[in-house]
Amino acid sequence: MKLSTGFDISASALTAQRLRMDVISSNIANAETTRGSYVNGKFEPYKRKLVVLEPLQQSFSNVLAKQMGGNDAAGGVRVASIQEDQTPSKLVYNPSHPDADEAGYVHMPNVDVSKEMVDMISASRSYEANVTAINATKAMFVKALEIGK
C-alpha cells in the first residue's frame, strides 16, 4: 500500500462532502421557491435534491486480492448521482399568494429546513473528520522522515 493512499481516500471524501454541503445549501436557499421548474405549461415548486454516494471499491474481496498481489487498492467514495426527493410538496393555505390554486392552497417545496440543517451538520462533521485524517497522515510522513535523520 502506498503512503499517499490515505491522502487519496480522504481527498475523495472531502470532494464528496463539499458537493453534499453545496446541494444542502441550495435546498435551504430554495425552501420557499414555488416556481422551481416550468413543466407542461405551469410552474412547479422546487424539489429537494439528495446526493447519493458510493464507494470507489465495491467489495472487500477485490481490495484483499489487490493487496495480496501487491497492487494498490483504490479506495474512497464518489458521488453516484444527485436525485430529486420524490416526497409530495406541502400544501399551505394562503389565498393571497400569486401561485395559489382555486381553493387558495399553495404548493410549497418539500424542503424541511431543520432536516437540512441536520444534514449540513453531518456533512460538516464528515468533512472535519477527513481533514483530521489528512493531518494525521501528514504527521506520519513527517515522523517517517525524521527517522532517517
C-alpha positions as a printed NumPy array, in Angstrom:
array([[  0.   ,   0.   ,   0.   ],
       [  1.36 ,   3.397,  -0.954],
       [  1.776,   6.045,   1.704],
       [ -0.282,   8.515,  -0.302],
       [ -3.356,   6.24 ,  -0.408],
       [ -4.643,   7.836,   2.792],
       [ -4.492,  11.231,   1.091],
       [ -6.378,   9.904,  -1.922],
       [ -9.154,   8.366,   0.177],
       [ -9.61 ,  11.467,   2.323],
       [ -9.469,  13.763,  -0.717],
       [-12.286,  11.852,  -2.412],
       [-14.367,  12.141,   0.759],
       [-13.629,  15.878,   1.034],
       [-14.823,  16.392,  -2.535],
       [-17.992,  14.377,  -1.952],
       [-18.84 ,  16.141,   1.312],
       [-18.219,  19.548,  -0.268],
       [-20.706,  18.754,  -3.032],
       [-23.148,  17.456,  -0.422],
       [-22.88 ,  20.756,   1.501],
       [-23.429,  22.709,  -1.739],
       [-26.599,  20.737,  -2.519],
       [-27.893,  21.179,   1.036],
       [-27.23 ,  24.922,   0.775],
       [-29.214,  25.004,  -2.455],
       [-32.086,  23.172,  -0.75 ],
       [-32.153,  25.688,   2.103],
       [-31.974,  28.632,  -0.303],
       [-34.958,  27.292,  -2.259],
       [-37.104,  26.266,   0.735],
       [-39.733,  28.87 ,  -0.217],
       [-39.414,  28.713,  -4.03 ],
       [-42.825,  27.971,  -5.515],
       [-41.621,  28.37 ,  -9.101],
       [-38.739,  25.92 ,  -9.236],
       [-39.399,  24.497, -12.684],
       [-41.744,  25.011, -15.612],
       [-43.427,  21.747, -16.643],
       [-46.289,  21.299, -19.127],
       [-47.213,  24.968, -19.155],
       [-47.254,  25.528, -15.405],
       [-44.82 ,  26.199, -12.605],
       [-43.966,  23.516, -10.068],
       [-42.318,  24.057,  -6.685],
       [-38.642,  23.35 ,  -6.123],
       [-37.911,  19.716,  -5.296],
       [-35.378,  18.794,  -2.641],
       [-32.132,  17.341,  -4.019],
       [-30.257,  14.423,  -2.438],
       [-26.646,  13.374,  -3.003],
       [-26.062,   9.64 ,  -3.403],
       [-22.535,   8.453,  -2.53 ],
       [-20.972,   5.112,  -3.362],
       [-17.618,   3.518,  -2.598],
       [-14.935,   3.537,  -5.28 ],
       [-14.029,  -0.031,  -4.382],
       [-17.085,  -2.264,  -4.481],
       [-16.122,  -5.315,  -2.418],
       [-13.763,  -6.382,   0.307],
       [-12.602,  -9.391,  -1.721],
       [-11.419,  -7.113,  -4.555],
       [ -9.45 ,  -4.961,  -2.124],
       [ -7.915,  -8.028,  -0.453],
       [ -6.946,  -9.585,  -3.803],
       [ -5.267,  -6.36 ,  -4.933],
       [ -3.392,  -6.005,  -1.664],
       [ -2.236,  -9.633,  -1.676],
       [ -0.975,  -9.176,  -5.218],
       [  0.994,  -6.11 ,  -4.189],
       [ -1.117,  -3.743,  -6.255],
       [ -2.515,  -0.572,  -4.804],
       [ -6.211,  -0.807,  -3.977],
       [ -8.302,   2.181,  -4.853],
       [-10.443,   3.49 ,  -2.032],
       [-12.658,   6.341,  -1.091],
       [-16.053,   7.498,  -2.24 ],
       [-17.584,   9.228,  -5.213],
       [-20.871,  10.891,  -5.98 ],
       [-23.061,   8.386,  -7.795],
       [-25.852,  10.848,  -8.552],
       [-27.884,  13.807,  -7.396],
       [-31.539,  12.826,  -7.208],
       [-34.756,  14.699,  -6.58 ],
       [-36.674,  13.764,  -3.436],
       [-39.999,  12.29 ,  -4.518],
       [-41.967,  13.205,  -1.391],
       [-45.005,  15.312,  -2.243],
       [-44.95 ,  19.078,  -1.928],
       [-46.527,  20.715,   1.116],
       [-49.893,  22.424,   0.756],
       [-50.162,  25.751,   2.557],
       [-53.36 ,  27.767,   2.708],
       [-52.58 ,  31.29 ,   1.509],
       [-55.22 ,  32.659,  -0.888],
       [-53.328,  35.946,  -1.361],
       [-50.232,  34.192,  -2.771],
       [-49.81 ,  34.655,  -6.558],
       [-49.325,  30.891,  -7.033],
       [-52.416,  29.843,  -5.031],
       [-54.84 ,  27.477,  -6.732],
       [-58.634,  27.971,  -6.937],
       [-59.065,  26.69 ,  -3.343],
       [-56.419,  29.087,  -2.002],
       [-53.695,  26.474,  -1.451],
       [-50.069,  26.972,  -2.496],
       [-47.826,  24.018,  -3.345],
       [-44.632,  24.643,  -1.366],
       [-41.298,  22.801,  -1.799],
       [-40.746,  19.525,   0.034],
       [-37.763,  21.035,   1.891],
       [-37.689,  20.822,   5.688],
       [-35.099,  23.359,   6.853],
       [-34.494,  21.59 ,  10.182],
       [-33.78 ,  18.315,   8.351],
       [-31.438,  20.169,   6.   ],
       [-29.578,  21.701,   8.952],
       [-29.082,  18.239,  10.484],
       [-27.749,  17.008,   7.135],
       [-25.476,  20.07 ,   6.924],
       [-24.046,  19.37 ,  10.379],
       [-23.462,  15.737,   9.392],
       [-21.678,  16.725,   6.168],
       [-19.633,  19.334,   8.016],
       [-18.534,  16.804,  10.656],
       [-17.603,  14.293,   7.959],
       [-15.561,  16.986,   6.227],
       [-13.791,  17.835,   9.51 ],
       [-13.063,  14.15 ,  10.165],
       [-11.404,  13.805,   6.767],
       [ -9.328,  16.947,   7.306],
       [ -8.181,  15.389,  10.603],
       [ -7.283,  12.176,   8.769],
       [ -5.226,  14.129,   6.231],
       [ -3.407,  15.953,   9.042],
       [ -2.7  ,  12.642,  10.784],
       [ -1.307,  11.192,   7.549],
       [  0.833,  14.288,   7.116],
       [  2.152,  13.909,  10.674],
       [  3.078,  10.275,   9.933],
       [  5.04 ,  11.386,   6.855],
       [  6.951,  13.923,   8.947],
       [  7.761,  11.328,  11.628],
       [  8.888,   8.864,   8.971],
       [ 11.217,  11.477,   7.521],
       [ 12.621,  12.22 ,  10.983],
       [ 13.59 ,   8.558,  11.391],
       [ 16.054,   8.91 ,   8.52 ],
       [ 17.949,  11.772,  10.178]])
